[in-house]
Amino acid sequence: MKKYDINILIVDDDRDICDSLKKLFVIDGYKVKAITNPMHTIRELNKQLYHLIILDLKMPKIKGEDLLKEIRKVNSDVSVIILTAYPSVDSAVQALQSHVFDYIKKPFKINELRDTVRNALRSKMLLLEPEEELNMKIGKKVRELRSENRLTLRQLAERTSLSVSLISQIERAESAASISTLNKIVTALNISLKELFEDI
């Protein structure tokens, strides 16, 4: 997924923080919506799919912890980064129990938040470096071709003299395959390297 396809929602009653974070992440290439009224959060989540939410904990009308529970009812998988000027052990424990990606104290360093956002998106495989993206495409193609040939991992391993675990890692994009490894795989699948890289 490209950055411009990634939707980030910022929820903070401080308009200055909303505006500055929105500008920052728009410049970074993301689609960003910022809201200062936390009561509008659930309505916004029902209107639009968000991949990441940056959420302030201390806001009027509703506690961030309570809002987080409501968010999880709408989208249990969305990455959430908590920002708070009033960190406490209790709120940190609650946040972790609600599976937030990170809990950051205000004031924070801009680059620290940027890195956290990038890491949160990468943990969901939403943001990939070019090499990681290529590995994913190669792995997917190898898996598809192996299925078309009705070969198990073990059978492909036997044909290539490669280990089952290496082929499995290549298919899951956990390992970058060398050209010689790919040559063995394509030979076993009766295609050329050129055919493997078509549509990648």
FENFENWO-V906603 format. One record per pair of residues at least 6 apart in sequence whose ideal C-beta (glycine too) atoms are under 6 Angstrom apart, sorted by sequence separation. I is the first residue (numbers start at 0). GAP is how many residues later the second one is. If there is no record, write none. Layout:
# FENFENWO-V906603
I;GAP + I;GAP
This chain:
# FENFENWO-V906603
11;6 + 25;6 + 120;6 + 168;6 + 24;7 + 56;7 + 156;7 + 169;7 + 185;7 + 9;8 + 94;8 + 54;9 + 21;10 + 145;10 + 153;10 + 156;10 + 185;10 + 9;11 + 91;11 + 152;11 + 155;11 + 21;12 + 81;13 + 101;14 + 152;14 + 152;15 + 17;16 + 7;17 + 17;18 + 81;18 + 86;18 + 100;19 + 79;20 + 80;20 + 14;21 + 37;21 + 80;21 + 81;21 + 82;21 + 84;21 + 7;22 + 38;22 + 78;22 + 12;23 + 82;23 + 5;24 + 6;24 + 7;24 + 8;24 + 9;24 + 10;24 + 37;24 + 159;24 + 3;25 + 52;25 + 54;25 + 56;25 + 159;25 + 2;26 + 40;26 + 2;27 + 10;27 + 51;27 + 52;27 + 53;27 + 54;27 + 55;27 + 56;27 + 41;28 + 49;28 + 57;28 + 141;28 + 142;28 + 159;28 + 37;29 + 44;29 + 64;29 + 141;29 + 158;29 + 10;30 + 67;30 + 138;31 + 138;32 + 155;32 + 56;34 + 138;34 + 80;35 + 135;37 + 134;38 + 148;40 + 8;41 + 78;41 + 134;41 + 6;43 + 6;44 + 7;44 + 8;44 + 9;44 + 10;44 + 11;44 + 144;44 + 5;45 + 78;45 + 12;46 + 136;63 + 51;68 + 50;75 + 5;120 + 0;125
